[in-house]
């Protein structure tokens, strides 16, 4: 590989030795030079960036082999001459150096310093010998010093350097060569910079003479190109490319001035100019033509492009090569049109076609040989695709001119405007083009079509690899158009039908509508049936046609509206011939915008919509519908029969036979054309063409229509199957029949077949049940019936979401079926909890059983307790008496913070109570009570003033829900204070004032219905009931209040009494072994007597024994407790301990112990020394 020339010289005696050969070989092993950093001082202002030369090859030649040629008139590169001269010297004796060696070096030095822009370095070789002494070492140093003194100057210091010669390690130790290689790099860069600066000065001087007579652009080009080639030889490709770019700009300036006397003709077509590779450097002697001033502009531009692309290849900028070639072929091809008459027929198309393909092949060859993969492959594929498409465009021109393709889109896009379909041969040269493929394609249609498809498919493949879908699809469309022209309609229809699906996601509506229209035309030409595929094609065309503003691509005839109307009629006719429904999602052809205007009338609801026909023609339709969804599965469909939709906006009123109320989400709308249904979705995330208006539609409650409600039954019996209460309120037209279908969450089962009408319902109403629903018949107007539906246990749920769908017919029109949806979350857990405690007390032989019930709220709601009663089973219990400890004078309120307690006494003449009792609680939620109070008051005021106050009732309830400050006043007085701000804009006037007075008076006309809960209660059993009492024996001395006088430390005589009862025992045993134990109270009492003993207990036993108590302190002291428990007994089931209930009768008694009076004398020492 050629490189920068570096000469070497040495004394003749050293040059012929083996040492020099080894040294020369070792020096070559250090090459090429690497990582050379260059920055030209002369171009510092324009090139501030430091360039790095990765590798630089050196060509070592002997100085004697170079000849001093005469200066050439043709500028050459600065690398044709040596840039650095090396002299190797080895001398160990200073005397030999003085007498002989110095003269030889002097002669070499004088020779190289006379050369212009060259550097020199003297290398002094040293071979240390281990056997030599200090004397020789100092001699060597003296020779080096003498060399430096003789040849180094102030400006060229360190031009003499020492190279240590280690024969054994010279080839492997880079440190040995570091200084020499650094000096070689510096010398080469210094010489190169000075040579380039000198050559650039010549270029600038020539450039200033451009306007002077005798200036020659070709000579200037060769001079400036020598700089570019010099940069290229130094591997500075960016700088070399910059020189060619400057030459291109200068040439374009000369071309604009039409100052071209140094060129031959604009183009002199050669025999193979239209078919040869564009980037081939060997096809013509371009430099010789430039030097001879005979090169044509055509060849010069190709050569300039060639040199630029070669440098771009070395920089691995393959995309830039494609871009430059594409731009050159496009711009220069247009210039050739001006001289088309002098060129062989089809020369321009053949040249562009061949050049584009050759550039693609050359790029692929260069990229495969490239040692880097830093280029962007997708961009490269796209650039090659553009070149291939340019080649394909030439086939469009050739096909139109030769008559193989029609002179219309998409084939005539690149045909020159002034070119007729056929070209005359008058005035043309007798030569012909040389490209065989083009010649064959012009004469043979099949060959043309094959070449057209091959080239198009190559471009498509490149675009697909680059990710440029739009460009690839456009070429597919051209192939389909060619197939249609050739009569291959089936293939054309397949391609035309598949392309729109690729255009639609990218909103390429012009191309989409064009392809669909072509597909429609081909479909009609094939006389294919108007089936579903045909309808889909037409609908997709309408969708793309409406937003398409570029109608130039539309292949419709001049009367576009008439053609469009015909296609619309085809859709209507084809829809009638379908054998099943065809649903198509679309809002581009016809869109529906719901309005907020809603109203109800009896059992019918109305919804206003605006229907927008985006087509410029009318459409015949059958029906317009809108679907609304509410909570859960609630779904309403509003519809209206329509015959024709005119172009533009049209307002319609849709109706639905429903009595549902509340907020509904607009889910979808539809246009029904026979069996064709055009649907529009309003769900979030679905792209929409226009604003559809409100997504939420509100329907107010219609008091004249049927209404339903779902709740818990008013009476709940714990332990019985749970139930739901379903209320049907008939409207002004009554109900002929109403079928109810209820749905509940998974895991819960409704027993529809067991549903029944509650007592108290109207006499005419009947019910039929089955497994999935129940039907209620003959409900008069303004009447309600209550149906109870049992369901499975749902103890794991706090609330149960129930959805009801009611289909009913009214007396007004029994043939019309109405619907009513209801979705409600029914709380099935109880709002209260009950805790019970049991005691055996009383003076009636311990036959009384005391039960204490504590009622608490389980939610945040306040609960009003009207009445609590403990009842026996139906028919009562013989010998059992239940009595309340105190009567319920008023309703109690249970809150999350407070509870209510109720006591009941149970006596039994026949032992334990074996059947369950029932705790009956009558309650209602405070919210229900207040709402009933407000509604009754509003109803009364409304009847007096004949106004509708439903909205005001809702506002009052919302106001009370916002805070709890009104609750204490309501509990105390039953009054509700309503602020005047609720009457916005004084809308209600006197009726509002009357309502305020009525609510503040607190005069309830009636309360909400009270709910009832029946809880089963089991009366506990106890084997032994014991009553313990310690009675103090009265003394002689008593206080004024009659109590005995007891002093601390004074013995008190008492009697311990134990009463035993087995009345609440259902066991057959008549006695039990028991033990009593008087509890020690060491801080209060000293107890003397029998404090512990075992005894046999039997029914009615009375056990007494004396005790002596001594108070250990004064004050009020409680009596000691006595523990009584049964001893274990042995049965067939093992050892058991009988249950015992003990009552400390004296538990609340206290004795007042007085302090004992007395005198004590104490001796206190005073004034004595404590030491």
Secondary structure, 3 states (H helix, E strand, C coil): CCCEEEEEEECHHHHCCHHHHHHHHHHHHCCCEEEEEECCCCCCCCCCCCEEEEEECEEEEEHHHCCCCCCCCCCCCHHHCCCEEEEEECCCCHHHHHHHHHHHHHHHHHHHHCCCCCEEEEEEEECCCCCCCHHHHHHHHHHHHHHHHHHCCCCCCCCEEEEECCCCCCCCCHHHHHHHHHHHHHHHHHHHHHHHHHHHHHHHHHHCCCCCCCCCHHHHHHHHHHHHHHHHHCCCHHHHHHHHHHHHHHHHHHHHCCCCCCCCCCCCCCCCCCCCCCCCCCCCCHHHHHHCCCCCHHHHHHHHHHHHHHHHHHCCCHHHHHHHHHHHHHHHHHHHHHHHHHCCCCHHHHHHHHHHHHHHHHHHHHHHHCCCCCCCHHHHHHHHHHHHHHHHHHHHHHHHHHCCCCCCCCHHHHCCCCCCCCCCCCCCCCCCCCCHHHHHHHHCHHHHHHHHHHHHHHHHHHHHHHCCHHHHHHHHHHHHHHHHHHCCHHHHHHHHHHHHHHHHCCCCHHHHHHHHHHHHHHHHHCCCCCCHHHHHHHHHHHHHHHHCCCHHHCCCCCCHHHHHHHHHHHHHHHHHCCCCCEEEECCCCEEEEEEEEEEEECCEEEEEEEEEECCCCCEECCEEEEEEECCCCCEEEEEEECCEECCEEEEEEEEECECCCEEEEEEEEEEEECCEEEEEECCCCCCCCCCCECCEEEECCCCCCCEEEEECCCEEECCCCCEEEEEEECCCCCEEEEEEEEECCCCCCECHHHCEECCCCCCCCEEEECCCCEEEEEECCCCEEEEEEEECCCCCCCEEEEEEEEEEECCCCCCCCEEEEEEEEEECCCCEEEEEEEEEECCCCCCEEEEEEEEEECCCCCEEEEEEEEECCCCCCCCEEEEECCCCCCCEEECCCCCEEEEEEEEECCCCCCCCEEEEEEEEEHHHHHHHHHHHHHHHHHHHHCCCCHHHHHHHHHHHHCCCCCHHHHHHHCCCCCCHHHCHHHCCCHHHHHHHHHHHHCCCCCCCCCEEEEEEECCCCCCEEEEEEEEECCCCCECCCCCECEECCCEEEEEEEEEEECCCCCCCCCEEEEEEEECCCCCCEEEEECCEEEEEEECCCEEEEEEEEEECCCEEEECCCEEEEECCEEECCEEECCCEEEEECCCCCEEEEECCCCCCCCCCCCCCCCC
